[in-house]
Amino acid sequence: MNRFRKILSPPPWVVAVIGFLILLPSISRQSLGLEESQTWNYARLHSPSESWATLQSDQNIEAQMPLAMIAASGWSEVFGTDEWAMRSINLLWLAVALAALTLVAREASMPWLPLLFAIQPFVWYSMDSARPQLMQMAGGALLLAGTLKLLNGSNRWLKIALLLSAGSLILCGTNIFGVVPLIVLLTLLLGTAAWRNLLVARESKIFLFLTGGLLMLIGVYYLSTLIRGAGGVKLWSVTPLNLLAVVYEFLGFTGLGPSRQELREILRGAVPATELWSHLPGWICLAGAYALVGIAAAKSWLTRVECGPRKPPFRLWAFCALVPVLSGFLLFCLATAYGIPFWGQHLAGTLPFSVTTLAVLIHWSTQGLWRRAGRLASLLVIGLLLLSSGLIRGLPRHKHDDYRGAARAVLALSTRESVIWWVAGEAGGKYYGLTFVKEGPGIVHSPNRTVAPASLPEALVISRPENFDSLGIAGDLIRSGSYQEVAKLQAFEVWKRVDK
């Protein structure tokens, strides 16, 4: 019996290794998506110093991801810029995140925490993206590990300082949005330190002061990007639905529902909400499973006198729950003030805290008076999270924008005399071999003015018209009846002129 229990309760590092192996298939060679092609703009540069020089003039959101873009450049210099190689940097940050969560698992007596993180659908989505979500999660996990040691009264101040410093620099240096959860976390930590009258060791103070200085430099850099007007596109108005989208992604509903782009279109009113009806059964099952876990966990906590003390303690659950909740509220206030829409990827650094919150609830639900119901509900949650992750990896609707297929379609249609409009991301087209010209003949990128009938394109390829056809020029041509749709790809339409 003891040997059987030992097999079912392996050391956290073993669980972390299993989690790492589980996530290996999550990285694919599918087409680069729109945002990934923006990362390629930096990955193709020859050195981190060249990336830094480019950051100084970039007006896009990538200018506010300095550490991520420099890391992409350095990584690609060694491993190349094909689709899998660009995404494989996530394996590095996954290893950092799982190592930090292993420390959390030991402190909290939840050895399976790294595995719960590894089956999260949002992690699976992020692993297959050459964007910095995993890097943010790694920073958040390091901060969580340092925070938990502090909450548990550890006197290993140097280790705590190292974890907090590394996590802060990675989280903030990766993305400007990482500043939001760091502000929330530091506020909670300072409040906890004052409440418990904690005294920090001298060598740790020096380390933390140096980190504070580096964070100030990062802050000055971000301020310079804001002054020169760099940032993301503002295509959607900010509403409470943005917060709902973050909750939706973090709780693992994504694989059971429409694609992320379809969901955004529904949330902004471009597509009727009736499109969601077919996804309701899966959502109801997962939401019901979460509710059962919560009820069983609450019963366990309320009856802790009869059943013994509940471990992990309530303060860990409350702290981990407050970080994503307060971060979401603060980001919503800032986004509303500046008109910047946000999604789960902007709060990716809080996911380790969110997963730990769920882990504590699962632990409580399986230990109390209603432990049988709690165990069944927990198994249902885990099963549905695995299903959602698998669907993200396997279903066509969750694939990236098909820039590869669209570029092939353009090359097949193009002739020496033809004019073809590419109404999509320029970087994605260049990655797959397209060469653009300002005026035809050739491939013209996103024309911004009307053209004479004699200069109409023989074909046009359009993706995300709200991004690339804001003036409606390509849309007007399509609606004129002079063009026939000849191919439909993921997030792309290919139209050819009809000879009359």
C-alpha positions as CSV (number, residue, x, y, z in Angstrom):
1,M,0.0,0.0,0.0
2,N,2.8,2.4,0.9
3,R,4.5,1.7,-2.4
4,F,1.3,2.3,-4.3
5,R,0.8,5.6,-2.5
6,K,4.4,6.6,-3.3
7,I,3.8,5.9,-7.0
8,L,0.6,8.1,-6.9
9,S,2.5,10.9,-5.1
10,P,5.8,11.3,-7.0
11,P,8.2,14.1,-6.1
12,P,7.3,17.5,-7.7
13,W,10.3,17.5,-10.0
14,V,9.1,14.2,-11.5
15,V,5.7,15.7,-12.1
16,A,7.4,18.8,-13.7
17,V,9.3,16.5,-16.1
18,I,6.1,14.7,-17.0
19,G,4.4,18.1,-17.6
20,F,7.3,19.2,-19.8
21,L,7.1,16.0,-21.9
22,I,3.3,16.3,-22.2
23,L,3.7,19.8,-23.7
24,L,6.3,18.8,-26.3
25,P,3.7,17.9,-29.0
26,S,2.0,21.3,-28.4
27,I,4.5,23.0,-30.7
28,S,3.6,22.6,-34.4
29,R,4.9,23.6,-37.8
30,Q,1.7,25.2,-38.9
31,S,1.7,28.6,-40.6
32,L,2.9,31.6,-38.7
33,G,0.0,33.8,-37.6
34,L,-0.3,37.6,-37.9
35,E,1.3,38.4,-34.6
36,E,4.0,35.7,-35.0
37,S,5.0,37.3,-38.2
38,Q,5.7,40.5,-36.3
39,T,8.0,38.5,-34.0
40,W,9.8,37.3,-37.2
41,N,10.7,41.0,-38.0
42,Y,13.0,40.7,-35.0
43,A,13.9,37.0,-35.2
44,R,15.5,37.6,-38.6
45,L,17.9,40.2,-37.3
46,H,21.4,39.1,-36.9
47,S,22.1,40.1,-33.3
48,P,20.3,41.3,-30.1
49,S,22.1,44.6,-30.5
50,E,20.5,45.0,-33.9
51,S,17.1,44.2,-32.3
52,W,17.7,46.9,-29.7
53,A,18.4,49.4,-32.4
54,T,15.2,48.5,-34.2
55,L,13.2,48.8,-30.9
56,Q,14.2,52.5,-30.7
57,S,12.2,53.3,-33.9
58,D,9.5,50.7,-33.9
59,Q,6.0,52.1,-33.6
60,N,4.2,48.8,-33.1
61,I,3.4,46.9,-29.9
62,E,6.6,44.9,-30.3
63,A,8.5,48.0,-29.2
64,Q,6.9,47.4,-25.8
65,M,8.2,43.8,-25.7
66,P,11.9,44.5,-25.5
67,L,13.2,41.5,-23.7
68,A,11.0,39.2,-25.7
69,M,12.1,40.6,-29.1
70,I,15.8,40.5,-28.1
71,A,15.4,36.9,-26.9
72,A,13.7,36.0,-30.2
73,S,16.6,37.5,-32.1
74,G,19.3,35.6,-30.1
75,W,17.4,32.3,-30.2
76,S,16.8,32.4,-33.9
77,E,20.5,33.2,-34.5
78,V,21.2,29.7,-33.1
79,F,18.1,27.7,-34.1
80,G,16.9,29.4,-37.2
81,T,13.6,31.1,-38.2
82,D,11.4,28.3,-39.4
83,E,8.0,28.0,-37.7
84,W,9.0,25.3,-35.2
85,A,12.3,26.9,-34.3
86,M,10.8,30.3,-33.6
87,R,8.2,28.7,-31.3
88,S,10.7,26.4,-29.6
89,I,12.0,29.2,-27.4
90,N,8.8,28.5,-25.4
91,L,10.5,25.2,-24.2
92,L,13.1,27.3,-22.4
93,W,10.5,29.4,-20.6
94,L,8.3,26.4,-20.0
95,A,11.3,24.8,-18.2
96,V,11.7,27.9,-16.0
97,A,8.0,28.1,-15.2
98,L,7.8,24.4,-14.3
99,A,11.0,24.6,-12.2
100,A,9.5,27.6,-10.2
101,L,6.2,25.7,-9.8
102,T,8.1,22.8,-8.5
103,L,9.3,25.0,-5.6
104,V,5.7,26.1,-5.1
105,A,4.5,22.5,-5.1
106,R,7.0,21.6,-2.3
107,E,6.1,24.6,-0.2
108,A,2.3,24.1,-0.6
109,S,2.4,20.3,-0.4
110,M,0.7,19.9,-3.8
111,P,3.2,17.8,-5.8
112,W,0.9,17.6,-8.9
113,L,0.7,21.4,-9.3
114,P,3.2,21.5,-12.3
115,L,1.1,18.9,-14.1
116,L,-2.1,21.0,-13.6
117,F,-0.3,23.9,-15.1
118,A,0.8,21.7,-18.1
119,I,-2.7,20.7,-19.0
120,Q,-4.1,24.2,-19.1
121,P,-5.5,25.1,-22.6
122,F,-4.1,28.6,-22.4
123,V,-0.7,27.1,-21.9
124,W,-1.2,24.8,-24.9
125,Y,-2.2,27.7,-27.1
126,S,0.7,29.8,-25.9
127,M,3.2,27.1,-26.5
128,D,2.3,27.0,-30.2
129,S,2.8,30.7,-30.6
130,A,6.0,32.7,-31.2
131,R,4.8,35.4,-28.8
132,P,5.9,36.1,-25.2
133,Q,3.1,34.6,-23.2
134,L,5.3,31.7,-21.9
135,M,8.0,34.2,-21.0
136,Q,5.5,36.2,-19.0
137,M,4.3,33.0,-17.3
138,A,7.9,32.1,-16.4
139,G,8.3,35.5,-14.7
140,G,5.0,35.1,-12.9
141,A,5.9,31.6,-11.7
142,L,9.2,32.9,-10.3
143,L,7.4,35.6,-8.4
144,L,4.9,33.1,-7.1
145,A,7.7,30.9,-5.8
146,G,9.4,33.8,-4.0
147,T,6.1,35.1,-2.6
148,L,5.1,31.7,-1.2
149,K,8.5,31.3,0.6
150,L,7.9,34.8,2.1
151,L,4.4,33.9,3.2
152,N,5.6,30.7,4.8
153,G,8.1,32.6,6.9
154,S,11.2,31.3,5.2
155,N,14.5,32.9,6.5
156,R,16.3,32.2,3.2
157,W,16.2,35.8,2.2
158,L,18.8,35.6,-0.5
159,K,16.8,32.9,-2.3
160,I,13.6,34.9,-1.9
161,A,15.4,38.0,-3.3
162,L,16.7,36.0,-6.3
163,L,13.3,34.6,-7.1
164,L,11.5,37.9,-6.8
165,S,14.2,39.8,-8.7
166,A,14.4,37.4,-11.6
167,G,10.6,37.2,-11.8
168,S,10.2,40.9,-11.7
169,L,12.7,41.6,-14.4
170,I,11.5,38.9,-16.7
171,L,7.8,39.8,-16.3
172,C,8.3,43.6,-16.8
173,G,11.0,43.3,-19.4
174,T,9.0,41.0,-21.5
175,N,5.9,43.1,-22.0
176,I,4.7,46.5,-20.8
177,F,1.5,44.8,-19.6
178,G,3.7,42.9,-17.1
179,V,4.0,46.1,-15.1
180,V,0.3,45.7,-14.0
181,P,0.5,42.4,-12.1
182,L,3.9,43.4,-10.7
183,I,2.3,46.6,-9.2
184,V,-0.5,44.5,-7.7
185,L,1.9,41.8,-6.3
186,L,4.3,44.4,-4.8
187,T,1.4,46.2,-3.1
188,L,0.2,42.9,-1.6
189,L,3.8,41.9,-0.5
190,L,4.5,45.3,1.1
191,G,1.2,45.1,2.9
192,T,2.0,41.6,4.2
193,A,5.5,42.6,5.2
194,A,4.2,45.6,7.2
195,W,1.4,43.5,8.8
196,R,3.9,40.8,9.9
197,N,6.7,43.2,10.7
198,L,9.2,41.4,8.4
199,L,12.8,42.4,8.5
200,V,14.8,41.8,5.3
201,A,18.4,40.7,5.5
202,R,21.1,43.3,4.4
203,E,22.4,41.3,1.5
204,S,18.9,40.8,0.2
205,K,18.1,44.5,0.5
206,I,21.1,45.3,-1.7
207,F,19.9,42.8,-4.3
208,L,16.4,44.1,-4.2
209,F,17.6,47.8,-4.5
210,L,19.6,46.8,-7.6
211,T,16.5,45.1,-9.1
212,G,14.5,48.3,-8.3
213,G,17.0,50.3,-10.3
214,L,16.8,48.1,-13.3
215,L,13.0,48.2,-13.1
216,M,13.1,52.0,-13.1
217,L,15.3,51.9,-16.3
218,I,12.7,49.6,-17.9
219,G,10.0,52.0,-16.8
220,V,11.8,54.9,-18.4
221,Y,12.1,52.9,-21.7
222,Y,8.4,52.1,-21.7
223,L,7.6,55.8,-21.0
224,S,9.7,56.7,-24.1
225,T,7.7,54.3,-26.2
226,L,4.4,55.9,-25.0
227,I,5.7,59.4,-25.7
228,R,6.6,58.6,-29.3
229,G,3.2,56.9,-29.8
230,A,4.2,53.2,-30.1
231,G,1.7,50.6,-29.2
232,G,-0.9,48.2,-30.5
233,V,-3.9,48.8,-32.7
234,K,-7.1,50.1,-31.1
235,L,-9.7,48.3,-33.1
236,W,-12.1,47.4,-30.3
237,S,-13.6,49.6,-27.6
238,V,-12.9,48.4,-24.0
239,T,-15.8,46.9,-22.2
240,P,-16.3,44.5,-19.3
241,L,-16.4,41.8,-22.0
242,N,-12.6,42.1,-22.2
243,L,-12.5,40.9,-18.6
244,L,-14.9,38.1,-19.4
245,A,-12.6,37.0,-22.3
246,V,-9.7,36.8,-19.9
247,V,-11.7,34.6,-17.5
248,Y,-12.8,32.5,-20.4
249,E,-9.3,31.9,-21.6
250,F,-7.8,31.3,-18.1
251,L,-10.4,28.8,-17.1
252,G,-9.8,26.7,-20.1
253,F,-13.0,27.2,-22.1
254,T,-11.2,28.1,-25.3
255,G,-10.8,24.7,-26.9
256,L,-14.5,24.0,-26.3
257,G,-15.6,27.1,-28.1
258,P,-15.0,29.1,-31.2
259,S,-11.6,30.3,-32.3
260,R,-10.1,33.3,-30.5
261,Q,-10.6,35.5,-33.5
262,E,-14.3,34.4,-33.9
263,L,-14.9,35.1,-30.3
264,R,-13.4,38.6,-30.6
265,E,-15.7,39.2,-33.5
266,I,-18.7,38.1,-31.5
267,L,-17.7,40.2,-28.5
268,R,-17.4,43.3,-30.6
269,G,-20.8,42.7,-32.2
270,A,-19.5,41.9,-35.8
271,V,-20.9,38.4,-35.6
272,P,-24.3,37.5,-33.9
273,A,-24.0,35.8,-30.5
274,T,-26.3,33.0,-31.8
275,E,-23.1,31.5,-33.2
276,L,-22.2,30.4,-29.7
277,W,-25.2,28.1,-29.1
278,S,-23.5,25.1,-30.5
279,H,-20.7,25.4,-27.9
280,L,-22.9,25.7,-24.8
281,P,-22.9,22.0,-23.9
282,G,-19.2,21.8,-23.4
283,W,-19.1,25.2,-21.5
284,I,-21.9,24.1,-19.2
285,C,-20.1,20.9,-18.4
286,L,-16.9,22.6,-17.5
287,A,-18.6,25.4,-15.6
288,G,-20.7,22.8,-13.6
289,A,-17.5,20.9,-12.8
290,Y,-15.9,24.1,-11.5
291,A,-19.0,24.8,-9.4
292,L,-18.9,21.4,-7.8
293,V,-15.2,21.7,-7.0
294,G,-15.9,25.1,-5.4
295,I,-18.8,23.8,-3.3
296,A,-16.9,20.8,-2.1
297,A,-13.9,23.0,-1.3
298,A,-16.1,25.4,0.6
299,K,-17.6,22.5,2.6
300,S,-14.1,21.3,3.4
301,W,-13.0,24.7,4.6
302,L,-16.1,25.3,6.7
303,T,-15.8,21.9,8.4
304,R,-12.1,22.1,9.0
305,V,-12.6,21.8,12.8
306,E,-14.1,18.3,12.4
307,C,-11.7,17.2,9.6
308,G,-8.5,18.9,10.9
309,P,-6.8,21.9,9.5
310,R,-7.0,22.4,5.7
311,K,-3.6,22.6,4.0
312,P,-2.6,24.6,2.0
313,P,-3.7,27.5,4.2
314,F,-6.3,30.0,3.3
315,R,-3.8,32.8,3.0
316,L,-2.1,31.1,0.0
317,W,-5.5,30.7,-1.8
318,A,-6.5,34.3,-1.0
319,F,-3.2,35.7,-2.1
320,C,-3.1,33.8,-5.4
321,A,-6.7,34.7,-6.1
322,L,-6.2,38.4,-5.5
323,V,-3.3,38.8,-7.9
324,P,-5.2,37.9,-11.2
325,V,-8.4,39.5,-9.9
326,L,-6.8,42.9,-8.9
327,S,-4.5,42.8,-12.0
328,G,-7.6,42.4,-14.3
329,F,-9.4,45.3,-12.5
330,L,-6.4,47.6,-12.7
331,L,-5.7,46.7,-16.4
332,F,-9.4,47.3,-17.2
333,C,-9.2,50.8,-15.6
334,L,-6.0,51.7,-17.5
335,A,-7.3,50.2,-20.7
336,T,-10.6,52.1,-20.4
337,A,-8.7,55.4,-19.8
338,Y,-6.3,54.9,-22.8
339,G,-8.6,52.9,-25.1
340,I,-6.4,49.8,-25.3
341,P,-8.3,46.5,-25.7
342,F,-6.8,43.6,-23.8
343,W,-7.2,39.8,-23.7
344,G,-5.7,36.8,-21.8
345,Q,-2.3,37.2,-23.4
346,H,-1.9,40.6,-21.8
347,L,-2.2,39.1,-18.3
348,A,-0.4,35.8,-19.0
349,G,2.0,36.5,-16.1
350,T,-0.8,36.0,-13.7
351,L,-1.7,32.5,-15.0
352,P,0.6,30.6,-12.4
353,F,-1.4,32.4,-9.6
354,S,-4.7,31.5,-11.2
355,V,-3.6,27.8,-11.6
356,T,-2.4,27.7,-8.0
357,T,-5.8,29.1,-6.9
358,L,-7.5,26.2,-8.7
359,A,-5.0,23.7,-7.3
360,V,-5.8,24.8,-3.7
361,L,-9.5,24.4,-4.4
362,I,-9.0,20.9,-5.8
363,H,-6.9,20.0,-2.9
364,W,-9.5,21.1,-0.4
365,S,-12.4,19.5,-2.3
366,T,-10.7,16.1,-2.2
367,Q,-9.9,16.2,1.6
368,G,-13.2,17.3,3.3
369,L,-16.5,15.6,4.2
370,W,-17.6,15.8,0.6
371,R,-14.3,14.4,-0.7
372,R,-15.9,11.8,-3.0
373,A,-18.0,14.4,-4.8
374,G,-14.9,16.6,-4.8
375,R,-12.8,13.9,-6.4
376,L,-15.3,13.2,-9.1
377,A,-15.7,16.9,-9.9
378,S,-11.9,17.3,-9.9
379,L,-11.5,14.5,-12.3
380,L,-14.2,16.0,-14.5
381,V,-12.4,19.4,-14.5
382,I,-9.1,17.7,-15.3
383,G,-10.6,15.6,-18.1
384,L,-12.4,18.6,-19.7
385,L,-9.2,20.7,-19.5
386,L,-7.3,17.9,-21.3
387,L,-10.1,17.8,-23.9
388,S,-10.0,21.5,-24.4
389,S,-6.2,21.5,-24.8
390,G,-6.4,18.6,-27.3
391,L,-9.0,20.5,-29.3
392,I,-6.9,23.6,-29.5
393,R,-4.1,21.4,-30.9
394,G,-6.3,19.4,-33.3
395,L,-9.3,21.3,-34.5
396,P,-9.0,23.3,-37.7
397,R,-10.9,26.3,-36.3
398,H,-8.1,26.8,-33.7
399,K,-5.3,27.0,-36.3
400,H,-3.4,30.2,-36.9
401,D,-4.1,32.6,-39.7
402,D,-3.0,30.7,-42.8
403,Y,-0.4,33.0,-44.3
404,R,1.5,30.1,-45.8
405,G,-1.6,29.0,-47.8
406,A,-2.5,32.5,-48.8
407,A,1.0,33.3,-50.1
408,R,0.9,30.1,-52.1
409,A,-2.4,31.1,-53.6
410,V,-1.0,34.5,-54.6
411,L,2.1,33.0,-56.2
412,A,-0.2,30.6,-58.2
413,L,-2.3,33.5,-59.5
414,S,0.5,35.9,-60.2
415,T,1.9,36.5,-63.7
416,R,4.4,39.0,-65.0
417,E,1.7,41.5,-66.0
418,S,-0.9,40.9,-63.3
419,V,-1.7,43.1,-60.3
420,I,-2.7,41.3,-57.1
421,W,-3.7,43.0,-53.9
422,W,-2.4,41.6,-50.6
423,V,-4.8,43.0,-48.0
424,A,-3.1,41.4,-45.0
425,G,0.0,41.5,-42.8
426,E,3.0,42.6,-44.7
427,A,5.5,40.6,-42.5
428,G,3.5,37.4,-43.0
429,G,3.6,37.7,-46.7
430,K,7.4,38.5,-46.8
431,Y,8.1,35.5,-44.5
432,Y,6.5,33.2,-47.1
433,G,8.3,34.7,-50.1
434,L,6.2,37.5,-51.4
435,T,7.8,40.7,-52.8
436,F,5.6,43.8,-52.7
437,V,5.5,46.8,-55.0
438,K,3.9,50.2,-54.4
439,E,2.0,50.0,-57.8
440,G,1.4,47.2,-60.2
441,P,2.2,45.1,-62.0
442,G,3.1,42.9,-59.1
443,I,1.8,42.3,-55.6
444,V,0.5,45.4,-53.9
445,H,0.2,45.6,-50.1
446,S,-3.0,47.0,-48.7
447,P,-3.8,49.9,-51.2
448,N,-5.0,53.0,-49.3
449,R,-6.7,54.8,-52.2
450,T,-9.3,54.0,-54.8
451,V,-8.0,53.1,-58.3
452,A,-9.2,53.6,-61.8
453,P,-11.2,50.8,-63.5
454,A,-8.2,50.1,-65.8
455,S,-6.0,49.5,-62.8
456,L,-8.2,47.1,-60.9
457,P,-6.4,44.0,-59.6
458,E,-6.8,40.6,-61.3
459,A,-7.1,39.1,-57.8
460,L,-7.1,40.1,-54.2
461,V,-6.3,38.3,-51.0
462,I,-7.9,39.7,-47.8
463,S,-7.6,38.9,-44.1
464,R,-9.0,40.7,-41.1
465,P,-10.5,43.6,-43.0
466,E,-11.0,45.6,-39.8
467,N,-7.1,45.6,-39.6
468,F,-6.1,46.0,-43.2
469,D,-9.1,47.4,-45.1
470,S,-10.2,50.1,-42.7
471,L,-11.1,52.4,-45.6
472,G,-13.2,49.6,-47.2
473,I,-11.5,49.8,-50.6
474,A,-11.1,46.1,-51.1
475,G,-14.5,45.4,-49.5
476,D,-16.2,47.7,-52.0
477,L,-14.5,45.9,-54.9
478,I,-15.8,42.5,-53.6
479,R,-19.3,43.9,-53.1
480,S,-19.3,45.3,-56.7
481,G,-19.8,41.8,-58.1
482,S,-16.7,42.0,-60.2
483,Y,-14.9,39.4,-58.2
484,Q,-15.6,35.7,-57.4
485,E,-14.3,33.9,-54.3
486,V,-12.0,31.1,-55.4
487,A,-10.5,30.0,-52.1
488,K,-11.2,30.3,-48.4
489,L,-8.4,29.7,-45.9
490,Q,-8.1,30.2,-42.2
491,A,-8.7,33.9,-41.7
492,F,-8.2,34.5,-45.5
493,E,-10.4,34.9,-48.6
494,V,-9.0,34.8,-52.1
495,W,-11.0,36.6,-54.8
496,K,-10.4,36.6,-58.6
497,R,-11.8,39.1,-61.0
498,V,-14.6,37.8,-63.2
499,D,-14.2,38.5,-66.9
500,K,-17.3,40.0,-68.4
